[in-house]
Amino acid sequence: MLIVVLSGFALALLAPLLTGPLGHRAGWTFALVPGGISVWLLSRLGDVASGQVLSQAVPWVPRIGVEAAFRLDGLSLTFALMISLIGTAVMVYAGGYLRGDRQAPRFFLLLSSFMAAMLGVVLADDLITLFVFWELTSLTSYFLIGYTHEAETSREGALQGLLITASGGLAMLAGFLVLGVQAGTFRISEILADPAALTASPAYLPALALLALGAFTKSAQFPFHVWLPNAMAAPTPVSAYLHSATMVKAGVYLLARVAPGMGGTPAWFWLLAVAGTATMVAAAVLALLQRDAKRLLAYSTLIALGALVTLLGVGGEFGAKAALTFMVAHALYKAPLFMVAGNVDLQAGTRDITRLSGLGRRMPISWAIALAAAVSAAGLPPLLGFVGKELAYEALLDVRWALLGMILASAALLTIAWLVAWKPFAGRELQAPRNGGEAPLSMWIGPALLAAGGLAFGLAPDLLAQALIVPGASAVTGARQAFDLALWHGFNLPLALSAATLATGVALTVAWRPLHESMRRRYGGLRFGPAGLYQASLAGLTRFAAWQTRLLQPHDLRRHVTTILAFAVALIGVTVLARGELRFDPPPVAGTIYEYMVLLLIAAAALTTVRAHARMSAITSLGVVGFGIALLFTLFAAPDLAITQFLVETLIVILVALVLMRLPATLLREPGRSSLRYVVGPVAIVGGALLSVLMLAVLSRPLDRTITDFYDAASYPQANGRNIVNVILVDFRALDTLGEITVLAVAATGAFALLRRTGGPRREPEHESGAPRGSDSPSGEPEPSTTDAPTSHESSSRGEART
Amino acid sequence: MNSLILRTATRLLLTVLLLFSLFLLLRGHDLPGGGFIGGLVAAAALALYAIAYDSDAAARLLRISPRRLLGVGLASSALAGLLAGAFGYDFLTGMWWTVEIAGTRLKLSTPLLFDIGVYLVVIGVILTMLFALEEH
């Protein structure tokens, strides 16, 4: 199973290289990998159906008990087969859809990574492994929604999806940790082994709530549903694969996975059933506002996801088998519907269903596929969708309010099916299609086979039931199940409800246009509800960041530095005063004449710095202070420190001098700026005094040589080096160094970007001050914030050099 | 800066300084020196060249973009850490090989590779900023 997951990542590495050479055969070739995975999974059908469970575990982080553990039971197999089979169809389809797209290599890389990660999610038997793959699917989804990154809607949709699913993912991680710590293991199968103990433990409710947050955000449950319709900015293969058939079902999978251990309680029922029903009803109503084929399909996906969560909440044998059948049916009809919508989009140049009509004559195959899928979506016999819907009604018979929501939602599904699969194809041709004609083989073979699957399993549902639904339901309920499925159940209550649904759906369909128009008029422009809340909180975050930046890091570099220094002085000062452990009996110092001379030099240079009128002389004399300190290091036999200090001081003077050349040559002391001096002066004096006091206090204590002695002793035997400073940098604390050079590289890249953005460097200050260079502008000199960057970054690198 | 004396001296100094920076880098594990200091010396040498001539001339002398140095440096430091993993040790475990070439014993190690990465990053950081500031 590890190999199954890894093969997807291997494909992700190879795909970008092969996309170019393979040309239009790329999609067909890449489809071999998910195809092969499907064959392997199919070959396990018999074993799993007979109750066997395959498992495999590779140690990953043994110290904290994390394993790359995988497990294949009925539930995993159902999901894995869905992922690999639809993945095969989507790969082939994407090869046709993206023909001639220059970014296709990137697309196949992301799509393959997603497939591998998604397989990882459903096969994982370790909470941490599951979490890592889960986040990978969020991440690949982000990149795939933002595939056409030139469009703002793509970027916003991608970010929204990522923010919502990833924050839910973090909550889920917290839930996983609660579960793992409580159970003492991260193995999912072991945690769920004792349901009674698990549901009775105090950790149960918090863990359930956190897990549900993860599942609800991923599976777009109300009120987190807002991201899914906006994810339709992604290319159609992505919508068909990630945002209808697989990724959005990860939340459903998680709930189904933990159901045998955590399900069956009142909390479980109310949480899931209410969220699921709310999602169904909200999506059914909101769908009326839509006229874009893909967005309509997205709302129908929301309905299906709500139904699945509701069914899992109800649970038991009926809930489990209804959920699984409904889900397989949904995957088999929704992916083809999306792909056909993509074909229509490509051929006709629009997805607005009010502007589409009469395409059927030119695209007969696509129409046939759409019809077959839509009949299943509408829950009409003899397709699998009908079986799934009947089972759902049966499971919900005792929960009236959820049943009512389900009927309404099913009626909406019927209307959406009609809008997407009948309206664009039937009737009179409104306008000549852009490209005309049928889609190529690669773009209808996949959906055709999936839709045919919906028909075949509709006619012979027991075939599917014995292979997947029974083993799957056994895994969800935690008890071995045995049942048959049939298309025809006889005249019973669910059938009557189906008839009622059909009537409602037809009525809704007939009344669609006036209903749609009036709802759009009335509510189309409104920006409230969860979507508005998302926008408002995002805008609020930005406003808060801007406010605190203005307050703490104003554009004036001196104010900025003053704030930092003042805070540091205040924090250290308060600590020192509160602890009150200062002692002053430093060891007597017998300095040599050289040392006193260097000290004199430093003092003189410091005085010059403070009294300097021009920036250039200030920075140069500050360099002399640094050189004096370096000389002291030399005198006290610290060659590494001395060399570093010399070099850093030199380079700082050079870099700051270059920065200063970009600024107008104004003076440091201007009449208008005196107020700042009365702040800066005291802060500097108090800071200097505080540091002196601290140094003296430190010297008054006996030197603790434990660390020095350790490095002294261990440096050569353990790290083969005699220069302790260097050995610490590159061996003992190499991870710190790696972090520091990464920070340095990022800082340099950022400084580079900022400096490049200012464009003509010498022009800007003049432009802002409106005065010729060299003149003393009375209004106070403008300091472009961008030029602050290098100095502050450089000072940070200087700080690191000294640590 | 158009100074004949500085330019002539720079040409001589540049070679010496660059060799000295390599010397500092390679001996750093046992004696004062190391990738950080070596990188600073090399960057200072090129900064001197950039002052004596101009930053374009220094960029031409360097041949590759300093930003690329950042990437190469980070990559070699990370690789030094990952190499240990290939032999089954923890990330960043130091590994040593002694090689005899023409009678000289060479200590090759992943810490050395790591230090070379630090060396390149330091050069890259300073020159990236320097060139960006000097660019007009």
Interface residues (C-beta under 8 A of the other chain):
Chain A: P639 D640 I643 T644 L647 V648 T650 L651 I654 L655 L658 V659 R662 A719 N720 G721 R722 N723 V725 N726 V727 L729 V730 D731 A734 L735 T737 L738 I741 T742 L744 A745 A747 A748 T749 A751 F752 L755 R756 G760 P761 R762 P790 H793 E794 S797 A801
Chain B: L24 G28 H29 D30 L31 P32 G33 G34 G35 F36 I37 L40 V41 A43 A44 A47 I51 R67 L70 G71 G73 L74 S77 A78 G81 F91 L92 G94 W96 K107 S109 P111 L112 F114 D115 G117 V118 V121 V122 G124 V125 I126 T128 M129 L130 A132 L133 E134 E135 H136
